Amino acid sequence: MQHYDVIIIGGGAAGLMCAITAGQRGRRVLVVDHANRVGKKILMSGGGRCNFTNTGTTPANYLSANRHFCKSALARYTPWHFIEMVERHRIAYHEKELGQLFCDESSKLIVKMLLDECAAAGVRIETGCSIERVLHGEGTADAPFRVHTTRGVFVAGSLVVASGGLSIPSMGASGFGYELARQFGHEVLPTRAGLVPLTLSGKHQERLADLSGVALPVTATSNGQSFSNFMLVTHRGVSGPAILQISSYWQPGDDLRIDLLPGQDALDTLQGWQHERPAAELKTVLGDTLPKRFAQRLCEHWLPNRPMKQYNLPELRHMAEVLQAWPLVASGTEGYRTAEVTLGGVNTDGLSSTTMQSRHVAGLYFIGEVVDVTGWLGGYNFQWAWASGHAAGEVA
């Protein structure tokens, strides 16, 4: 039986940050991960360049049943704290858009940085180590947690669950963290895929399927939330940053509208075209603003195609409404297979927002994606991982 001060289940972003923080306090830390290497999600993120934070991070960029829960951790470990570590390790980075920071070279550098920091802090990492069961209260008073693994039995005074959510099961994601939470009396809120492409079915899919690969700037709106960015038509539906963002707020049956002329007044634009190019057909002038094939498809199914001079004002108004709030009837999502995050998870009501410690079991902590805190696309989920991991690591 091997003794540690802190055992961390999961070697992802949150788990490694927690390990570094606790290790730097002189704690004896063990990280166990069932995968053959740590940081797999870090490695694949941002197209292999890791969108490691967002300089514009605020609590408003997160979804949670308790929107106040994330405030404390985010305030105490900011993007600038992580940037300081990145710069100290001389990792070159750049801002892509909207505060999103990416490595110039490879996400491997972020994983190497975290592993180097772990090594410097004396952290032990066991990969390819599956957990068979976790017991509490059978050990000594100062080490009540007993973790049975395929590498033997480990005991510790603190146990940190950083096992992630259900997204991308091909990389080893599982519901283990939720099972553990329930075992210790925690409520787990319903989970669903977030930051995920939407699927279409029936005539909606038939009308757009052969436009796969077409992308255009839009504003997507659902349930009072809007995001402006690109939409990409796929074989099965729609994707792209605007769609991934709105997917976290949309559920099947909800209204979803797409502004195809973001930043413009559609009626003014149509009247301008009517004045400047009266003889040109709608599909022609629309094709100068939108991708031509997409404009043509709109005019086949949603808009009447005639020379601009033939439309009266009520018709122009109707066309403007369609262009400004194009109804996209999605049938579902691509699911956890391609989802970047998992919405829902361990109910924050059972956790301390300052330390991430369980209110039910002393010495038990939940951090990162397993908790019911989910960020927008663009580096926010990594910042939550760093912040929540740091919060737990300061006290575990």
N, C-alpha and C positions, 0 to 999 in steps of 0.2 A: 504494500500500500504506500503510495507516494503522496507526500503532504505539500500543499501550496497554500498561499494566502488567498489567491484569487484564481478561479478557473473560468475561462471564457469559452462559451460554446459558439463557434463560428469565426472564421478568419477572413471576414469581409472588411469593408471600410470601417464600420462601427466597432467591430471586435478588435481590429488592429489598433485603432486609435485609443480604445479603452486600455488595451494592454500596454501601450507606450506610456500613457498617463499614469497608470498604476505602478508600472515598473520604475518610472522615474521617481516615485515616492519611496522606493526601496522595497516594494511588495514583491513577493515571489509569485510570478504569474505564469500560468499555463494556458495556452490557446489550443483547443482541439477542433479539428475540422475533418469531416468525412471525405472531402474532395482530395485529389492527389496534389493540389497546390492551393495556396491561399490567394485571395484577391481576384478570383476569376471574373467577377462582374466589373471590377475596376479595369481589368485588361481589355474587355470588349467594349467598354463605354466610349462614347464619342468617336465611333469609327476607329478605335484603337489609339485615340489620342487623349482620352479621359477628360471630360468636362468636369474638372475637379471641384469647382465652386462657382458661385455667382456673386459678384461684388454688390449686387442690389438686393441681397437677401433680406426679407422682412417676414414677420409671422404671417402676413397676408398671402404669402406664396405657398401656404400649406393648407391641406384639407385634414380635418379631424373633428370628431364629435365634440371635442373641447378645443376650440380654436385658440384658447389662451395657453394651453399646456406647453407649447413649444417655445414660448417667449423667454423663459429663464435661461434655458440651455443655449439658445441662439444668441442671447445678449452676452453671455459669458465666454463663448468661443465663437468668434466672428470669422468671416472669410479672411480677414487680414491676419489672423493668427495662423491659419493654414498656409497662406501665401508666404508668411515669414519662414515657415519650414521649407517650403518649395524653393525659395530663394537661397536659403542657407545650404541646400543640397545642390545649388547651381543648376536647377532644372529650368530650361528656357520655356516660356509660355507666352500666349497671346490672347487678346480678347477678340472673340469671334463676332458676337453681337449681343446687345442687351445685357452686358455684364458677364457673359459666359466666358470663363477662362479654360483654355485647352493647352496641353503640352505641345510644344513645337514639334517634338519628335515622337515619342511613344509613351503610352500609358504604362509600359513596363517600368519606366523611371519612377512613377508614383509608387508602384508596388515595391520596387527596390528601396526607395526612400523609407517607406513604412517598415520594411524588414530590417533595414540598417538601424533605424531608431529602436526597434524591438530588441535587436541584438545588443545595442549599447545599453539598454535598460535591463538586460539580463533575462528577457522573456524567453520561455521555451515554447516552441510551436510543434505540435504533432499533427501532421497531415495523414490522410488515409486512415483516420482513427474514428470509427463509428461508435456511437453511444448506445449501449444496450438498455441501461436504466439509470435513473437519477433518484437517489434517496435523500431524505432529510431527517435529521434528528437521531440518526443511529450512530453518528461519530461522537467525537468529544465535544465539549461545550464550545471550544474555540475553532472547531472544524466540523460543523454539523452536516455539511453536504458531502455525499459520497457518490461519485460518478463512476459507474461501471462501463468500461469501453473494451474494444477489441485489443487494446494495448495494455489492459490491466485496470486496476482500481485506483482512482485518484480522490483525495479528500481535500476540502478547503473550507475556509470560514466564509468566503463570498463566492457566489455563483452568478455569472453574468450571461444572459441569453441574448446572443447577437446572431441568431440563425437565419435572419432574413425572412422574406415572404414566399409566395407561391410562384412568382414570375420567373419565367425561363427554366422550366423543369429539366431541360436538356443539360443544364449546367449544375444540376444537383439540388435545385430548390425543392423544399418539402414543407409540410405543415408541422414539422417537429416542434418548433418553438411554440406554436399554438397549443399543441398537446401538453407540453410542459407547463404552460400557463394555466391550463385547465386543471392539471394535476395539483397545482398549488393554490387552487381556489380563485383564479382570475377569470373574469368574463372576457370572452373573445368576440368582438363585434364581427358581423358578417363581412366576409372578404369578397373582393372582385378585382378584375384586371383594370389597371389604370395606365395612362399614357400608352394607349394601344390603338392600332388601326381599327376602323369600323367596317363592318361588312354590309353589303346590300343584297337584296334578293328580288326575285321576280322581275317585273318590268324595269324597276330602277337599276338593277344590275345589268340587264340586257342592254339598256340604253347607253351605258357608260363603259362596259367591259372592254370593248375594242379601243378605248382611248387610254388604256393602261400606259403609264409613263408620262402622261401629260400633267404638268404642274403649273399652278398659277397662284398669285397672291390673293388671299381672301381674308374676311373676318368671319369666324365661326361663332355662333351664339346658341346657347342652350341654358335653360334654368337661370337666366339673369346674369350669366357669365359670358364674356366675349374674349376671343383671342385672335390677333391679327398676325398672320404669317403665311407660309405656303401650304397649299393643299395639293396632294398627289393622288391622281386616279390610279387604282391598282386593278388587277384582274378580278379581285373579289369585292372591292369596295373603294374606300378612300383612306389615305394616310397623309403623311407630312406633318410638320410641327403644329400647325393650327388645329388639325384633327386630333393629334395625340393629346394636345392640351385639353381640348373640349371633352375628350372621351372620359376624363376623370369626373366630369360634372354631369354627363349624359348617361341615361339608362334606357333600355328598350322601351319604346312607347312614348318617350319624351320628344317634344318638338325640337327640331334642329334646323337652324336657318343659316344660310351662307350668303354673305354680302360679296358679290362677284366684282364689285367696283369699289373696294375699300378706300375711304378717304375722299370719295366723290359724292356729289348729289346726283343720283342716277337720272332724275327728270331733267335737271339742267344740262347734263351731258347729252341726253337724247335730243333735247331741243336744239342744242348747239350743233349736233350732227345734222339735224333736219334743216337747219339754216345754212350750214356750210356745204353739205353734200346731199342736196334734195333728191338727186336721181340715183344715188347709190342704194343698194339693198342693205337691209339691217345686218344680215350675216357678213357683209363685206366690211362695213364700218366697225361692227363689233369685233371682227377678226383682226382689226388693227390694234385693239386693246387687249383682248383675250387671245389665247392660243386658237388659231384658225379652226382646227378640228373641233375644239370645244364650243366655239361660237356657232359653228354650223349645226352641231348636235342640239344646242339650245333652241335654235331656230326650227329644228325638225320636230321637237317635242314640247317645248315650253313657250316659245314666242312665235307670233305670226311673222313670216318673212315677206316683206314687200319693200319697194323703194321708200325711202324715208319721207318723201313729200306726201305719201298716201295715208299717213297716220293722223288721226285727229287727237285732240288733247286727252280725252278719256282713255284712249288706247295707249298713248304715251305714258300716262299715269300708271296704268296696269302693268306695262312692260317695266317701268321703273321699279314697281313693287317686287316683281319677279327677280330683277337683277340685284336689288338691294336685300332681299330676304328670300333667296332661292330655297324652296323646301326640299331638304335632303332626307329621305325616309330610310334611315339605317335600320337593319334588322337585328344587329348584334355587334360583337367585337371579335377580334381574332383570338381572344382569350389569353390565358397565362403563357401560352407558347411563345408569343412575341411581346407580351406586355413588359414595359420597363419597370413597373412597380406594382405593388399590391396595395389596394385601398382597404381600410379596415384593419383588424388585428387586435392586439391586446388593448383592452379598454384603459385609457389613461386615468380613469377615476380610481383605479387600483394602484397607481404609481405616484411617487413624489416627483413633481416637475423640476425640482432642484437637483435631485440625485439620481433619478430613474429607479430608485429602490421600491420594491414591493411594499404595499401597506399591509399585506397579509403575512409575509414571511421575512423576517429580518435577514439581511445579507443576500437577498435575491434581487437581481436587477434585470430589466429588459431595455434594450437599446436598438436603435436603427429601424429597419423596415418592419420588424416583427410588431412594432408598436403602431397604434392607430394615429400615425402622423405621416402624411404623404405630400411630397413637394411637387411643384410644377416641373415641367421639362426645362432643362437649362442649368444644371449644376446644383439645384436646390436640394435634391435628395442626398447627394454627397455631403452637402453642408450640414444637413440634419444628422447624418451618420457621424461626422467629425464631432459635432456639438454634443450629441447625446452620449457618444462614446467617451468624450472628455469629461462630461458631467459625472458619469458613473465611475470613471477611472480616478477621479479626484477623491473619492470616498470609499470605494470598494476595497 
